[in-house]
Amino acid sequence: MKQQTHYILVNGIHTLPSDKQAWTDRMAVWLSYLCGNCKSAFRLEYFTPFLMATRSLINRRQRRKLVEQILSYPSDAVVVLVGHSNGCDIICDALGQLLNDEKELLTGVPEIRLVLIAGAVEHNFEKNYINSAMHVDLVSQCTVLASKNDKVLKWAARPSRWIFFRLGYGYLGYQAAIDVNSLKILFPKQVEVIIDDDQDHTSWLAGDKCFDETARVVCLSGRR
């Protein structure tokens, strides 16, 4: 039987989530019409400003919503979590909650795959729950899209960690392009890093050509 995949799309910092031209809306339409294995495309859209403390509170709320959505699918489903920027942080926090709350019931959780685009999330897989999730087969594969020319992560996210500690932004979408091998030591087959130094923080999901290329990566992640 043809595999059916559910996609969950999580935006980054966004002050106008109702914008119909947002990448989550465009991606949901693209997957529904052009990705043959797409059973559903759910948009976890939310308002969040750049402010560190406010972002932390909002992220916790969205993390709980994401976990609820994941658990709403049947255990034999494939669920692809697609995040951009701060959305990747919410995704990894959701993995942490699943590992903590559902450790006795992981057999009832669907197979999870990740696509992390320009991730503003902790770059160390030992600390961001991805390695732990792979160890218990909660996550079967992870695709990271990264660029050395992501100036937002390089010049804003990294310093924010030094200044604000845990409230600061991670910078996986930049660091992975510089130190790709460190991500693939434990799980070389399950982790794919796509490096495109022509991209900046938002261009992965902008325009037509770049958006289509990223959408194909997202679609393919649900097929393998």
HUSUL-V634186 format. One record per pair of residues at least 12 apart in sequence whose ideal C-beta (glycine too) atoms are under 7 Angstrom apart, sorted by sequence separation. I is the first residue (numbers start at 1). J is the second residue. D is the distance in whole Angstrom. If there is no record, write none. Layout:
I&J&D  I&J&D
This chain:
46&58&6  130&142&6  157&169&4  11&24&5  28&41&4  157&170&7  158&171&5  180&193&5  27&41&7  157&171&4  9&24&4  28&43&6  180&195&7  46&62&5  176&193&5  9&27&5  25&43&7  44&62&6  153&171&4  177&195&5  9&28&6  24&43&4  153&173&5  154&174&5  177&197&7  24&45&6  44&65&6  153&174&4  44&66&6  91&114&7  150&173&5  194&217&7  7&31&6  66&90&6  70&94&7  150&174&5  44&69&7  66&91&7  114&139&6  119&144&7  112&138&6  113&139&7  116&142&7  147&173&7  148&174&7  42&69&6  63&90&5  67&94&5  112&139&5  113&140&6  118&145&6  146&173&5  17&45&4  62&90&5  66&94&4  88&116&4  112&140&7  113&141&5  114&142&4  115&143&5  116&144&5  117&145&5  144&172&7  145&173&7  146&174&7  17&46&6  92&121&5  109&138&6  111&140&5  114&143&7  116&145&7  148&177&5  17&47&5  59&89&6  63&93&4  67&97&5  92&122&7  99&129&6  106&136&6  146&176&4  147&177&6  148&178&6  7&38&6  55&86&7  59&90&5  63&94&5  67&98&6  79&110&5  81&112&6  88&119&3  89&120&6  146&177&4  5&37&5  9&41&6  15&47&6  75&107&7  78&110&7  79&111&7  88&120&6  89&121&4  106&138&6  118&150&6  144&176&5  4&37&6  5&38&6  6&39&5  14&47&7  75&108&5  77&110&4  78&111&5  79&112&5  80&113&5  81&114&5  82&115&5  83&116&6  84&117&5  85&118&5  88&121&4  96&129&4  99&132&6  120&153&6  3&37&6  5&39&6  6&40&5  7&41&5  8&42&5  9&43&5  10&44&5  11&45&6  14&48&6  15&49&6  59&93&6  63&97&6  75&109&7  83&117&7  84&118&6  85&119&7  86&120&5  95&129&4  99&133&6  2&37&7  4&39&4  9&44&7  13&48&6  75&110&6  78&113&7  80&115&6  85&120&5  95&130&7  118&153&7  8&44&6  74&110&7  83&119&7  92&128&4  13&50&6  73&110&5  92&129&5  120&157&5  48&86&7  71&109&7  92&130&7  95&133&5  70&109&7  99&138&7  144&183&7  70&110&7  98&138&6  95&138&7  95&139&7  123&170&6  146&193&6  122&170&4  123&171&6  142&190&6  147&195&7  149&197&5  153&201&6  120&169&4  121&170&4  123&172&4  141&190&5  142&191&5  143&192&5  144&193&5  145&194&5  146&195&5  147&196&6  148&197&5  151&200&6  152&201&4  120&170&6  122&172&7  140&190&7  147&197&5  149&199&7  150&200&6  151&201&7  119&170&7  120&171&7  121&172&5  143&194&7  149&200&6  150&201&5  123&175&4  147&199&4  119&172&4  120&173&7  123&176&7  134&187&5  147&200&7  119&173&4  118&173&4  131&186&6  10&66&7  116&172&6  134&190&6  8&66&7  125&183&6  145&204&6  8&69&6  23&84&7  6&73&5  145&214&7  6&77&6  8&79&6  10&81&7  10&82&7  12&84&5  13&85&6  5&78&5  6&79&5  7&80&5  8&81&5  9&82&5  10&83&4  11&84&6  12&85&3  13&86&5  8&82&7  12&86&4  143&217&6  3&78&6  5&80&6  7&82&6  12&87&5  11&87&5  10&87&3  143&221&5  10&90&5  141&221&7  10&91&6  89&170&6  118&201&5  141&224&7  88&172&7  118&204&6  117&204&5  117&205&7  117&214&7  115&217&7  115&218&5  115&221&5  12&120&7  113&221&5  113&222&7  56&167&6  52&164&5  53&167&6  52&167&4  52&168&7  85&201&7  84&205&6  82&218&5  80&218&7  80&221&5  80&222&5  78&222&6  23&205&4  35&219&4  26&211&7  30&215&5  37&222&5  37&223&5  31&218&7  27&215&6  31&219&6  27&218&7  7&222&7  5&222&3
